[in-house]
Amino acid sequence: MLIPAIALANIPVKNTPIPGGIAVIDFETNHANPKAFYNKVPLYVQHIKDQHYQVLVGIPLMEKLGKKTIKVQDFSTRLFDFEVTEQSYSEQHITLKGKKKKYVNPNLAHMDRIKSERPVLSSARKIFSDNALSNGLFTRPVDGVTTSPFGLKRFYNGEARRPHTGLDYAGNIGTPIKAPADGKVVLVGKFFFNGNAVFLDHGQGLISVYIHMNDYLVKQGQFIKQGDTIGTIGQTGRSTGPHLHWGIYLNQTAIDPSLLLGESK
Ligand SMILES: [Zn+2]
């Protein structure tokens, strides 16, 4: 089944130009298909009304503060500036015991597996479909409480690791996970750190990921609607207990998923 692209898709996110946030930049054009780029990476462009367009720029957690520039391409090339402002994220210390210790310092066999999985995961995060596949704000994938917010500076058994690039919801094993927006399943698989994972493409470089799942209930290439069950909560991969790790990538950049729910910082 082929789902047509949405003509006037619009995700009404708030301008949040912080590391891990979304800068919203408005512009006008008569061009039917304007494009925008940040550091050469294509950006999410939405048509608001008439000549009014809007660019959504995902800002890396490690981005330096200060003035940044995007390029808009219509009949010519124009530059638009925005300012990245400070956001402090707290620290989180996690202890992995017994069998789970392999996730702190993986052995050689695990390292080979990690290396072979890396390009698969990274190309799924880099998918850019020309058309938006969803419309409107996202809905929560599960009802559980948030156990780890986005952006935490993480330490595993005392060792600094990458910050938390998603949002964790607690839940019992087997709890259904619902698609927060329409999209296409672009990756389904079992991975070392992520465990059982599903990646959804919402178009124009907006990708959502669901990891540590117990089970996945969708197939690669399948189109799904907002609210469809895509899998269940589990504790596979580098996980200390059953929960859903929900990640959002915009222009290949992990951003705070709560911004797409319309929740403000
Ligand atoms: Zn997480």
Residues whose N, C-alpha, C, O or C-beta is under 5 A from the ligand:
A	BS01	ZN	G166 L167 D168 H245
